[in-house]
Amino acid sequence: MSEQSSDASRRPETAPESGDTAEAVSVGAPTPVSEAAPAGPGRADAPAGRPARASTPPVPPQETGPDVPKVPAYLRPQPRPDVWPGRGPQPPGVLSRLRTPSPPAVGSATLWSVLATALLSALLLGDGLGPNLLIVAVPASLGAFFAARSAGRVLRPWTAVWAVGGVALLAIPALREAGWPVFLAVVSALALGSLALHGSRSWPGVLLGSLGLIPSAAGGVRWGWLGVRDRAGDSRGRVRTVVRSAAVAVVLLIVFGALFASADAAFADLLGSLTPDVSVGDSPWRLFLFVLGAVGALAAAYSAAAPVRWDGITVRPGKARNRAEWAVPLIVLNLLFAAFIALQLVVLLGGYDKVREETGLLPAEYARQGFWQLLWATVLTLLVIALALRWAPRGGPGDRTLVRSVLGALCVLTLVVVASALRRMDLYVEAFGLTRLRISVAAVELWLGVVLVLIIAAGALGARMLPRAIAASAAVGVLAFGLLSPDGLIAEQNVQRYDKHRTIDLEYLKGLSADAVPALDKLPEPLRSCALEQFERDLALQDTPWYASSWGEVRARDVLERTSVKNHGTECYGLGQETGDRDGYDEDSYDPY
């Protein structure tokens, strides 16, 4: 008993915790509160002679006790009501679910490529479009390549196809002066570049993946800023060294370049042609181009490192219909197409004299009357095919054979309609000449025929590559359209038509771009000088640097320098406007040009 008393006197008295109490109750040996718990294994006794520590009294909760007045209920702080009742944690956004996890830190090579893109954009893009687009695209593409490599992405065949196609399309501004094929080429190049960065293959992926780099703009800027901030904090000495070296190099170039330019006039001309013309008045515009180039390059690099997988968006197929409900309307449509095509064959065999006797329409009027209807028929047929595939029966091999047979026949019949539409346009152009709208819609109709051929091939070989094949065909069509020089073709066809029929519309041809100058140069005088005087005047007023001049403009200058334009005065006002020369233009309700 004496040993127990001494042990108890040496240990401080502590209140048992809830866990200890529960354990004591479960064992069946309750410990009085006034006594200390026995020393367990591993617990060291207090050394002899040390006074025992007094137990800490429990702290009463706040706002309780005899001296604390009670607060009325209406003065107590009320909990804030939930503005959105029943609203739990929000799911991540669409881009957050589809984008690859956070990319690695931006690399130095990517940052230098972005800086080069921004500088070249500010220096070269302010004077127009030409080879400068290709020059600016090179560092931007390198930045995306470095970012993709740091993220561990592997170059795939379709990615290479999109990248090469985008670069090829950017060659159109360097070759052609006409603005409308250049616009189509630039937009298509941006779409192909976006597909190369995101790597899409399904219908939603190809359609949404070609929309550009807008979803990656904000993330790319934030990603690049973090990289710049980290490097500025870790290597201030290196940054200062680079800045000093660049400043010294610029000063040396300016000083010695000015000396050499003043010493030799030929070197001064060469230096002036190579140096971008930057003035103080263009500073806001140049600053905007600098920011635009930097943001675009960062967005491209960020998309390459963390692409948005648009293929993650799935479109559920529609409810499958039974065979009769699905096939009967399409079979009726096939019969209607067959009847129309049979009539077209009769017209071709009977000749347009029979058509004129029965309808009173001239061949050109007959052609113009039906082309637009046939174009819309082709577009609507593609829509019908898409909806039919959505609700097609999917029960087994018999259903697949039925779908392929019915839709394959519809595609083949529509191809004949496409051929009929193109033949009508050919007759109309032969009668009234070629214009921008006519060559454009003919090109669209031809591409729709290519799409039908691809659908037929997909029905026979499988539709896995159909979305990418259609996108590639559109890019090839835009590239071929620009390489063929539509304004040059328009001028060439109208010159040939003048040789046959002695009718020409000079007022319309004067509104074409410089790409038409080589063809108009073949006209006899005074038509040649009257057609080219406006081009000579416009080119003389332009002082475009080499990086913003297209090959079409350079060739037009060479033609006009080789053979000067003669001044025929008021004689030009009466040329190309005789009776019959503008037939088909004044009454051409669908041609705004």
Backbone torsions as a table, in degrees:
resi	resn	phi	psi	omega
1	MET	NA	-38.0	-180.0
2	SER	-64.6	-36.3	178.2
3	GLU	-66.9	-39.9	179.0
4	GLN	-65.7	-37.0	-179.2
5	SER	-67.1	-43.3	179.4
6	SER	-64.3	-37.6	177.3
7	ASP	-65.0	-40.6	-179.3
8	ALA	-66.5	-35.3	-179.6
9	SER	-72.3	-26.4	-179.3
10	ARG	-81.5	-23.2	-177.8
11	ARG	-92.4	141.7	176.2
12	PRO	-72.4	151.7	179.5
13	GLU	-87.8	123.3	178.8
14	THR	-127.1	146.4	178.3
15	ALA	-74.5	135.8	179.5
16	PRO	-66.7	140.6	177.5
17	GLU	-77.5	168.1	-176.1
18	SER	-64.0	-37.3	179.6
19	GLY	-65.3	-42.4	179.2
20	ASP	-64.8	-40.7	179.4
21	THR	-62.3	-43.5	179.7
22	ALA	-62.2	-39.2	-179.9
23	GLU	-66.5	-39.4	179.1
24	ALA	-65.7	-37.5	178.4
25	VAL	-67.4	-39.1	-178.7
26	SER	-67.6	-31.7	-179.7
27	VAL	-79.2	-30.6	178.7
28	GLY	99.2	18.7	178.9
29	ALA	-129.5	81.7	-178.0
30	PRO	-68.2	146.5	-179.8
31	THR	-108.3	129.6	178.3
32	PRO	-63.6	153.0	-177.6
33	VAL	-69.6	-32.7	-177.2
34	SER	-75.0	-18.4	-179.8
35	GLU	-96.9	152.4	178.9
36	ALA	-86.2	149.8	177.9
37	ALA	-70.2	145.4	179.4
38	PRO	-66.3	153.0	-178.8
39	ALA	-69.6	124.5	179.4
40	GLY	-86.2	174.9	178.0
41	PRO	-67.4	135.3	-180.0
42	GLY	87.7	-7.5	179.4
43	ARG	-94.3	123.9	-176.7
44	ALA	-84.9	135.7	176.5
45	ASP	-73.2	156.4	177.4
46	ALA	-68.4	137.6	-179.7
47	PRO	-63.3	153.5	-175.7
48	ALA	-66.9	142.8	177.7
49	GLY	89.8	-14.1	179.9
50	ARG	-84.1	130.2	-179.4
51	PRO	-68.4	145.9	179.6
52	ALA	-73.0	139.6	179.5
53	ARG	-77.9	138.0	179.1
54	ALA	-73.9	143.3	179.3
55	SER	-69.4	142.0	-179.5
56	THR	-79.0	123.8	-179.3
57	PRO	-67.4	145.5	178.8
58	PRO	-63.8	140.3	-179.9
59	VAL	-85.2	124.2	179.9
60	PRO	-68.4	148.5	177.2
61	PRO	-61.5	152.7	179.8
62	GLN	-67.0	158.1	-179.8
63	GLU	61.3	25.8	175.7
64	THR	-133.0	160.3	179.9
65	GLY	119.6	167.7	-175.6
66	PRO	-72.3	-27.1	-174.5
67	ASP	-91.2	-5.5	-178.0
68	VAL	-93.8	119.5	-179.5
69	PRO	-71.8	149.7	178.1
70	LYS	-78.4	136.1	179.4
71	VAL	-91.7	129.6	178.4
72	PRO	-59.6	155.6	-175.8
73	ALA	-64.4	-33.7	-176.4
74	TYR	-75.8	-13.6	176.7
75	LEU	-96.8	-8.8	-179.6
76	ARG	-75.1	144.6	178.4
77	PRO	-63.8	128.3	-179.4
78	GLN	-89.9	143.2	176.6
79	PRO	-64.7	141.8	-179.2
80	ARG	-68.6	128.1	-179.3
81	PRO	-68.9	150.6	178.9
82	ASP	-75.6	118.3	-178.5
83	VAL	-67.7	-34.9	-179.6
84	TRP	-113.9	82.7	-177.7
85	PRO	-64.8	137.7	177.9
86	GLY	78.0	9.0	-177.8
87	ARG	-93.5	110.0	179.9
88	GLY	-87.8	-163.5	177.2
89	PRO	-63.1	132.6	-175.4
90	GLN	-78.1	140.7	177.1
91	PRO	-70.9	156.2	179.2
92	PRO	-64.8	155.2	-179.8
93	GLY	-67.9	174.2	-177.6
94	VAL	-64.3	-45.7	-179.2
95	LEU	-65.5	-35.1	179.0
96	SER	-65.6	-35.1	179.8
97	ARG	-76.5	-30.4	-174.8
98	LEU	-93.2	-21.0	-177.2
99	ARG	-81.0	145.7	175.4
100	THR	-61.2	148.3	177.3
101	PRO	-51.4	164.7	-172.5
102	SER	-46.0	131.7	-178.3
103	PRO	-73.9	166.2	174.1
104	PRO	-66.9	166.5	179.9
105	ALA	-58.0	144.2	-177.9
106	VAL	-64.1	136.5	-177.6
107	GLY	-85.4	163.6	179.7
108	SER	-64.5	-38.8	179.1
109	ALA	-62.5	-38.9	177.7
110	THR	-65.5	-42.4	-179.9
111	LEU	-65.0	-41.3	177.3
112	TRP	-65.5	-36.5	177.0
113	SER	-65.9	-39.3	177.5
114	VAL	-63.9	-43.3	178.9
115	LEU	-62.9	-41.5	177.8
116	ALA	-63.7	-39.8	177.9
117	THR	-62.9	-43.4	-179.5
118	ALA	-64.4	-44.1	-179.9
119	LEU	-64.7	-45.0	179.4
120	LEU	-65.5	-35.7	176.6
121	SER	-62.8	-43.5	-179.5
122	ALA	-68.1	-34.8	-175.4
123	LEU	-84.4	-34.0	-168.4
124	LEU	-108.4	-31.3	-171.4
125	LEU	-83.5	-5.8	-177.0
126	GLY	-79.8	-9.4	-176.5
127	ASP	-106.8	6.3	-178.6
128	GLY	124.7	-176.7	-177.7
129	LEU	-110.6	140.8	-179.8
130	GLY	-174.5	-136.6	175.3
131	PRO	-64.4	-14.9	-178.4
132	ASN	-62.5	-29.1	177.7
133	LEU	-63.8	-41.5	176.4
134	LEU	-65.4	-38.3	179.9
135	ILE	-64.4	-42.4	180.0
136	VAL	-70.0	-33.3	-177.1
137	ALA	-69.8	-23.5	-177.6
138	VAL	-64.3	-54.8	178.3
139	PRO	-66.0	-32.4	177.2
140	ALA	-63.7	-40.6	177.6
141	SER	-67.1	-37.7	177.6
142	LEU	-65.0	-39.5	177.1
143	GLY	-62.1	-42.4	176.5
144	ALA	-64.8	-37.3	178.8
145	PHE	-64.8	-45.1	179.3
146	PHE	-63.3	-39.7	179.5
147	ALA	-66.6	-41.3	178.5
148	ALA	-65.3	-38.4	179.4
149	ARG	-67.3	-39.2	178.0
150	SER	-67.2	-26.9	177.9
151	ALA	-85.0	-3.1	177.5
152	GLY	84.2	15.3	178.8
153	ARG	-77.3	147.9	-178.4
154	VAL	-110.0	138.5	178.3
155	LEU	-70.1	121.2	179.6
156	ARG	-105.6	161.2	-175.4
157	PRO	-58.5	-45.2	-178.4
158	TRP	-68.1	-32.4	175.3
159	THR	-62.0	-41.9	177.1
160	ALA	-64.7	-37.6	178.4
161	VAL	-62.3	-46.2	-179.7
162	TRP	-64.7	-41.6	-177.6
163	ALA	-65.6	-46.6	179.2
164	VAL	-64.7	-39.6	177.9
165	GLY	-63.5	-39.5	178.0
166	GLY	-64.7	-41.6	178.0
167	VAL	-65.6	-39.4	178.5
168	ALA	-63.8	-38.0	178.8
169	LEU	-67.1	-31.0	177.4
170	LEU	-70.7	-8.8	174.8
171	ALA	-78.3	-16.4	-179.4
172	ILE	-63.1	-44.7	176.2
173	PRO	-60.8	-26.7	177.9
174	ALA	-76.9	-17.2	-175.8
175	LEU	-106.2	-36.2	-171.6
176	ARG	-114.6	145.2	179.4
177	GLU	-94.3	-22.8	-177.9
178	ALA	-64.5	134.7	-175.3
179	GLY	-74.7	-31.3	-173.0
180	TRP	-74.4	-42.7	173.7
181	PRO	-69.2	-28.7	176.1
182	VAL	-65.2	-42.5	178.5
183	PHE	-61.2	-46.1	178.3
184	LEU	-60.9	-39.4	-178.7
185	ALA	-67.7	-42.5	-178.9
186	VAL	-66.1	-43.9	178.6
187	VAL	-63.2	-42.7	178.8
188	SER	-66.1	-35.9	177.9
189	ALA	-64.8	-41.5	176.7
190	LEU	-63.2	-39.1	178.7
191	ALA	-65.3	-44.1	179.0
192	LEU	-66.7	-38.5	176.4
193	GLY	-62.1	-39.2	177.0
194	SER	-65.7	-39.6	176.5
195	LEU	-64.1	-38.2	178.7
196	ALA	-64.9	-35.1	-178.4
197	LEU	-77.1	-36.3	-174.9
198	HIS	-93.4	-24.3	175.6
199	GLY	65.9	61.1	-176.9
200	SER	-101.9	153.9	-179.4
201	ARG	-137.2	-24.6	-178.6
202	SER	-87.5	175.7	179.1
203	TRP	-61.7	-50.2	175.9
204	PRO	-61.3	-36.7	-179.7
205	GLY	-65.7	-42.9	-179.1
206	VAL	-70.0	-39.9	-178.3
207	LEU	-71.5	-46.0	-178.2
208	LEU	-82.4	-31.4	179.6
209	GLY	-69.2	-17.5	179.6
210	SER	-93.4	4.8	-177.0
211	LEU	-76.0	-11.9	176.1
212	GLY	116.6	-162.0	-172.4
213	LEU	-106.6	15.1	-177.8
214	ILE	-59.8	-44.0	179.6
215	PRO	-63.0	-18.6	-177.5
216	SER	-103.0	1.7	-174.9
217	ALA	-66.5	-52.7	-177.9
218	ALA	-64.5	-45.2	178.7
219	GLY	-63.7	-36.3	178.8
220	GLY	-66.8	-40.4	178.5
221	VAL	-64.8	-43.4	179.3
222	ARG	-64.8	-40.3	178.4
223	TRP	-63.2	-44.5	178.8
224	GLY	-67.7	-38.8	179.2
225	TRP	-63.7	-40.0	177.3
226	LEU	-62.0	-40.6	178.5
227	GLY	-64.9	-42.3	178.8
228	VAL	-65.5	-42.2	-179.2
229	ARG	-64.1	-42.0	179.6
230	ASP	-64.0	-40.6	-178.7
231	ARG	-72.7	-33.3	177.8
232	ALA	-67.7	-32.0	179.1
233	GLY	-79.3	-30.6	-176.2
234	ASP	-89.6	-26.2	-172.2
235	SER	-139.1	59.6	179.2
236	ARG	-64.9	-34.3	178.5
237	GLY	-63.7	-42.3	179.7
238	ARG	-67.9	-38.4	179.0
239	VAL	-63.2	-44.3	178.3
240	ARG	-63.1	-36.8	178.3
241	THR	-63.5	-44.2	179.5
242	VAL	-63.8	-42.1	-179.6
243	VAL	-64.1	-43.9	179.3
244	ARG	-63.7	-42.7	179.8
245	SER	-63.0	-43.0	179.4
246	ALA	-64.5	-40.1	179.9
247	ALA	-64.3	-43.7	178.5
248	VAL	-63.2	-42.1	179.8
249	ALA	-62.6	-40.9	179.6
250	VAL	-64.7	-43.5	179.6
251	VAL	-61.8	-44.0	179.2
252	LEU	-63.2	-40.6	178.7
253	LEU	-64.1	-42.3	-178.9
254	ILE	-66.0	-45.5	-175.9
255	VAL	-66.4	-55.1	-176.3
256	PHE	-73.1	-30.5	175.1
257	GLY	-64.3	-40.5	177.2
258	ALA	-65.4	-38.7	178.3
259	LEU	-64.5	-46.7	-179.2
260	PHE	-67.0	-36.0	179.3
261	ALA	-66.6	-38.2	177.7
262	SER	-73.4	-20.9	-179.7
263	ALA	-84.7	-25.8	-175.6
264	ASP	-140.7	123.5	-178.1
265	ALA	-70.0	-35.7	179.4
266	ALA	-64.8	-41.5	178.0
267	PHE	-67.0	-34.2	177.3
268	ALA	-64.3	-40.4	177.3
269	ASP	-65.8	-42.8	178.5
270	LEU	-62.3	-44.1	180.0
271	LEU	-65.6	-37.3	179.1
272	GLY	-68.7	-34.3	179.0
273	SER	-74.7	-28.8	-179.1
274	LEU	-86.5	-26.3	-176.0
275	THR	-84.0	130.0	176.9
276	PRO	-63.0	142.5	-179.6
277	ASP	-87.4	98.9	-177.6
278	VAL	-114.1	122.5	179.0
279	SER	-117.2	164.2	-178.8
280	VAL	-66.8	-33.3	-179.3
281	GLY	-66.3	-23.6	179.4
282	ASP	-88.6	6.2	-174.0
283	SER	-58.6	-46.4	178.4
284	PRO	-61.0	-40.3	179.4
285	TRP	-66.5	-41.3	178.7
286	ARG	-66.4	-38.0	178.3
287	LEU	-64.5	-40.4	177.4
288	PHE	-62.9	-41.3	178.6
289	LEU	-66.3	-35.1	177.1
290	PHE	-62.7	-48.4	179.7
291	VAL	-64.2	-41.2	179.9
292	LEU	-63.1	-42.6	178.2
293	GLY	-64.8	-40.9	179.3
294	ALA	-66.1	-44.9	-179.7
295	VAL	-65.0	-42.4	178.7
296	GLY	-63.7	-42.7	179.1
297	ALA	-66.8	-40.2	177.3
298	LEU	-65.6	-39.9	177.9
299	ALA	-63.8	-39.9	177.8
300	ALA	-65.1	-44.3	179.5
301	ALA	-65.9	-40.1	178.9
302	TYR	-65.7	-38.8	176.7
303	SER	-66.3	-34.7	178.0
304	ALA	-69.4	-35.2	-179.4
305	ALA	-82.4	-34.6	-179.3
306	ALA	-137.0	75.3	-175.6
307	PRO	-69.9	154.5	172.7
308	VAL	-87.7	118.8	-178.6
309	ARG	-85.8	84.4	-178.9
310	TRP	-65.0	-17.7	177.3
311	ASP	-64.9	-15.0	177.6
312	GLY	-68.2	-15.9	175.9
313	ILE	-81.2	117.6	-178.8
314	THR	-108.4	139.5	177.1
315	VAL	-109.0	116.0	-177.9
316	ARG	-71.2	138.3	177.7
317	PRO	-67.6	153.2	179.6
318	GLY	-71.8	172.4	179.8
319	LYS	-66.2	126.9	-178.6
320	ALA	-67.1	134.8	177.8
321	ARG	-96.4	160.8	175.6
322	ASN	-75.6	168.1	-171.3
323	ARG	-62.2	-44.6	-176.4
324	ALA	-67.0	-46.1	-179.2
325	GLU	-62.1	-33.3	-177.8
326	TRP	-85.4	-40.1	-169.2
327	ALA	-84.6	-31.8	-173.7
328	VAL	-60.7	-49.2	179.2
329	PRO	-61.1	-37.1	-179.1
330	LEU	-71.2	-36.3	176.7
331	ILE	-64.8	-40.6	176.6
332	VAL	-61.5	-41.0	177.5
333	LEU	-64.3	-38.8	176.5
334	ASN	-62.1	-40.8	178.6
335	LEU	-64.4	-37.9	177.8
336	LEU	-64.9	-43.2	177.2
337	PHE	-61.5	-41.7	-179.5
338	ALA	-63.6	-40.2	178.5
339	ALA	-64.1	-42.3	179.4
340	PHE	-64.0	-42.1	-179.4
341	ILE	-66.4	-37.0	177.0
342	ALA	-61.8	-39.5	178.0
343	LEU	-65.8	-38.5	177.7
344	GLN	-61.9	-38.9	177.7
345	LEU	-65.3	-38.1	178.1
346	VAL	-64.1	-41.1	-180.0
347	VAL	-64.2	-43.1	-179.2
348	LEU	-65.5	-38.2	-179.8
349	LEU	-74.2	-38.7	-178.4
350	GLY	-78.3	-21.0	-179.3
351	GLY	89.5	162.2	-177.3
352	TYR	-79.6	-8.5	173.8
353	ASP	-65.0	-38.8	177.8
354	LYS	-66.6	-37.8	177.7
355	VAL	-64.1	-42.0	-179.6
356	ARG	-65.0	-36.7	178.5
357	GLU	-66.0	-38.8	-175.4
358	GLU	-84.4	-34.3	-174.6
359	THR	-110.7	-19.0	-176.4
360	GLY	76.6	11.9	-178.5
361	LEU	-98.1	142.1	171.7
362	LEU	-73.0	159.2	179.6
363	PRO	-54.9	-42.4	-180.0
364	ALA	-67.6	-39.2	177.5
365	GLU	-66.0	-38.8	176.8
366	TYR	-63.2	-38.3	179.8
367	ALA	-69.4	-44.4	-179.1
368	ARG	-66.2	-34.0	-176.8
369	GLN	-64.3	-31.3	-172.6
370	GLY	-106.6	-10.9	-173.8
371	PHE	-64.3	-48.7	-176.3
372	TRP	-65.3	-35.9	176.9
373	GLN	-63.2	-40.7	-179.9
374	LEU	-69.9	-34.1	176.8
375	LEU	-63.1	-46.6	178.3
376	TRP	-67.1	-31.9	175.8
377	ALA	-63.5	-37.9	178.3
378	THR	-66.3	-44.0	179.9
379	VAL	-63.4	-45.5	-179.9
380	LEU	-65.7	-31.9	176.9
381	THR	-63.7	-41.1	176.2
382	LEU	-62.4	-38.2	176.4
383	LEU	-65.1	-40.9	177.8
384	VAL	-62.6	-40.2	179.3
385	ILE	-63.8	-41.6	179.3
386	ALA	-63.3	-44.4	179.4
387	LEU	-68.7	-36.2	179.1
388	ALA	-65.4	-38.9	176.8
389	LEU	-66.5	-30.3	-179.6
390	ARG	-68.4	-37.9	-177.2
391	TRP	-109.2	20.7	-178.2
392	ALA	-69.0	147.4	175.1
393	PRO	-65.3	139.9	-175.5
394	ARG	-131.6	44.4	-176.2
395	GLY	-82.9	-34.4	-176.1
396	GLY	-179.9	-164.4	-179.0
397	PRO	-60.0	-34.9	179.7
398	GLY	-64.5	-39.2	177.9
399	ASP	-66.5	-41.4	178.6
400	ARG	-62.7	-38.5	178.0
401	THR	-65.4	-40.2	178.8
402	LEU	-63.3	-44.6	-178.9
403	VAL	-62.9	-45.2	-179.6
404	ARG	-64.7	-38.3	-177.7
405	SER	-68.9	-47.9	-175.9
406	VAL	-68.7	-48.5	-178.3
407	LEU	-71.9	-32.5	176.1
408	GLY	-63.6	-42.1	176.7
409	ALA	-63.8	-39.3	178.6
410	LEU	-64.4	-39.0	178.4
411	CYS	-65.8	-42.0	-179.8
412	VAL	-64.9	-43.2	177.8
413	LEU	-64.1	-37.0	179.1
414	THR	-67.9	-32.3	175.6
415	LEU	-60.8	-38.0	176.8
416	VAL	-65.7	-37.5	176.6
417	VAL	-63.4	-39.9	176.9
418	VAL	-61.4	-44.1	178.2
419	ALA	-62.0	-39.0	178.3
420	SER	-64.9	-40.2	179.0
421	ALA	-64.7	-41.9	179.2
422	LEU	-66.4	-35.3	177.3
423	ARG	-66.5	-39.8	177.7
424	ARG	-62.8	-42.6	178.7
425	MET	-64.6	-36.2	178.4
426	ASP	-63.4	-40.9	177.8
427	LEU	-65.1	-39.4	-178.3
428	TYR	-69.0	-39.7	178.3
429	VAL	-67.0	-37.7	178.8
430	GLU	-63.7	-31.0	-178.4
431	ALA	-84.1	-39.0	-170.6
432	PHE	-123.4	0.4	177.3
433	GLY	95.6	165.6	-177.5
434	LEU	-96.0	138.6	177.1
435	THR	-129.0	173.3	-179.6
436	ARG	-63.9	-43.4	-179.3
437	LEU	-66.3	-40.0	-177.7
438	ARG	-66.7	-41.8	178.9
439	ILE	-70.6	-30.0	179.9
440	SER	-69.3	-49.1	-177.7
441	VAL	-69.9	-30.5	175.3
442	ALA	-65.8	-38.4	177.6
443	ALA	-65.9	-39.5	178.3
444	VAL	-65.1	-42.5	178.8
445	GLU	-63.5	-38.8	178.1
446	LEU	-64.7	-40.7	178.7
447	TRP	-66.7	-35.7	176.2
448	LEU	-62.6	-35.0	174.5
449	GLY	-64.3	-38.5	176.2
450	VAL	-63.4	-40.1	178.1
451	VAL	-61.1	-40.8	177.7
452	LEU	-63.2	-39.5	177.7
453	VAL	-63.7	-40.9	178.2
454	LEU	-64.7	-36.1	177.6
455	ILE	-66.7	-40.0	177.3
456	ILE	-63.0	-42.8	178.4
457	ALA	-64.6	-37.1	178.3
458	ALA	-66.4	-35.3	177.2
459	GLY	-66.1	-29.6	180.0
460	ALA	-88.8	-35.1	-173.0
461	LEU	-109.9	-12.4	-176.3
462	GLY	116.4	146.1	-173.4
463	ALA	-100.3	15.7	-176.2
464	ARG	-64.4	-37.6	-176.8
465	MET	-100.4	8.7	-175.4
466	LEU	-63.1	-46.7	-179.6
467	PRO	-58.1	-45.7	-179.1
468	ARG	-70.3	-32.9	178.7
469	ALA	-66.4	-40.4	178.8
470	ILE	-67.2	-41.1	177.1
471	ALA	-62.4	-41.7	178.4
472	ALA	-65.1	-38.3	178.6
473	SER	-65.1	-36.9	177.2
474	ALA	-65.0	-42.1	178.9
475	ALA	-64.8	-41.2	178.0
476	VAL	-63.9	-38.3	178.2
477	GLY	-63.8	-43.4	178.2
478	VAL	-64.8	-40.7	178.7
479	LEU	-63.8	-46.1	179.2
480	ALA	-65.2	-37.1	179.0
481	PHE	-61.9	-41.7	178.7
482	GLY	-72.7	-38.3	-179.3
483	LEU	-67.8	-31.0	179.9
484	LEU	-74.8	-10.8	179.0
485	SER	59.0	83.2	-176.5
486	PRO	-59.9	-39.3	178.2
487	ASP	-64.9	-36.4	175.8
488	GLY	-65.6	-39.7	177.4
489	LEU	-65.7	-38.5	179.2
490	ILE	-62.7	-46.9	179.3
491	ALA	-64.9	-40.6	-180.0
492	GLU	-63.0	-43.5	-179.0
493	GLN	-66.6	-38.7	-179.7
494	ASN	-71.1	-32.7	175.6
495	VAL	-67.1	-43.6	177.1
496	GLN	-63.5	-37.5	178.3
497	ARG	-66.0	-32.9	176.7
498	TYR	-67.7	-37.6	178.7
499	ASP	-62.7	-29.9	-177.9
500	LYS	-89.9	-45.4	-170.6
501	HIS	-111.4	-6.7	179.4
502	ARG	59.9	35.3	174.9
503	THR	-131.8	139.2	-179.3
504	ILE	-157.2	150.0	178.3
505	ASP	-110.3	93.2	-177.7
506	LEU	-68.6	-34.0	-178.5
507	GLU	-62.0	-38.9	177.8
508	TYR	-70.6	-40.8	-177.4
509	LEU	-68.7	-27.1	176.9
510	LYS	-66.9	-21.6	-179.3
511	GLY	-86.1	1.3	178.0
512	LEU	-78.9	175.6	-179.8
513	SER	-85.7	179.4	-179.8
514	ALA	-65.4	-13.5	176.5
515	ASP	-63.1	-21.7	-177.9
516	ALA	-85.3	-7.5	-174.3
517	VAL	-62.3	-45.7	-179.8
518	PRO	-58.9	-36.8	178.8
519	ALA	-73.1	-40.6	179.3
520	LEU	-69.3	-20.2	178.0
521	ASP	-66.5	-16.9	-179.3
522	LYS	-83.8	-7.0	179.2
523	LEU	-70.0	148.8	176.1
524	PRO	-74.4	158.7	175.1
525	GLU	-74.1	147.1	3.1
526	PRO	-88.7	4.9	-178.8
527	LEU	-61.8	-37.3	-177.8
528	ARG	-61.3	-51.8	-178.3
529	SER	-64.8	-37.6	179.2
530	CYS	-67.0	-33.0	-179.8
531	ALA	-77.9	-29.5	-172.7
532	LEU	-100.4	-7.1	-175.9
533	GLU	-63.9	-36.6	178.9
534	GLN	-69.0	-38.2	177.9
535	PHE	-64.1	-42.5	-179.9
536	GLU	-63.4	-39.3	-179.6
537	ARG	-66.9	-42.2	-178.7
538	ASP	-68.7	-40.7	180.0
539	LEU	-69.7	-29.1	178.2
540	ALA	-70.1	-30.8	179.5
541	LEU	-79.7	-19.0	-177.9
542	GLN	-87.2	139.0	175.4
543	ASP	-129.2	66.1	-174.6
544	THR	-84.9	131.9	177.2
545	PRO	-68.0	167.9	-173.9
546	TRP	-61.9	-36.5	-175.6
547	TYR	-76.1	-8.8	176.9
548	ALA	-115.9	11.3	-179.5
549	SER	-105.3	130.3	178.2
550	SER	-84.9	164.8	177.8
551	TRP	-65.4	-32.8	177.1
552	GLY	-62.5	-39.9	177.6
553	GLU	-68.5	-41.6	179.6
554	VAL	-63.0	-42.2	-179.9
555	ARG	-67.3	-37.2	177.8
556	ALA	-64.3	-39.2	177.2
557	ARG	-63.6	-40.3	179.1
558	ASP	-63.4	-41.5	179.8
559	VAL	-63.2	-43.9	-177.7
560	LEU	-72.9	-29.3	176.4
561	GLU	-74.5	-32.0	-178.9
562	ARG	-71.2	-41.1	179.3
563	THR	-132.0	111.9	-175.5
564	SER	-72.2	159.1	179.9
565	VAL	-90.3	131.9	179.9
566	LYS	-89.2	150.1	-180.0
567	ASN	-93.5	112.8	179.9
568	HIS	-104.7	4.6	174.0
569	GLY	62.9	-135.3	-175.5
570	THR	-75.1	-7.0	-179.3
571	GLU	-62.7	-27.6	-177.8
572	CYS	-70.2	-22.9	-175.9
573	TYR	-67.9	-28.4	-178.7
574	GLY	-93.2	-7.4	-177.3
575	LEU	-84.6	144.3	177.1
576	GLY	71.7	13.9	179.7
577	GLN	-131.5	19.1	179.5
578	GLU	-69.8	168.3	179.9
579	THR	-60.7	127.5	179.2
580	GLY	96.9	-18.9	-178.5
581	ASP	-68.6	-30.9	-177.5
582	ARG	-105.5	16.4	176.6
583	ASP	-59.9	132.3	178.9
584	GLY	94.2	-12.5	178.1
585	TYR	-97.6	-48.5	-178.3
586	ASP	-64.7	-36.6	-178.0
587	GLU	-96.0	6.4	-178.2
588	ASP	-82.8	94.6	-171.5
589	SER	-73.2	-17.6	-176.6
590	TYR	-106.8	11.0	-179.0
591	ASP	-118.0	99.7	-178.6
592	PRO	-76.2	-8.6	-176.9
593	TYR	-83.6	NA	NA
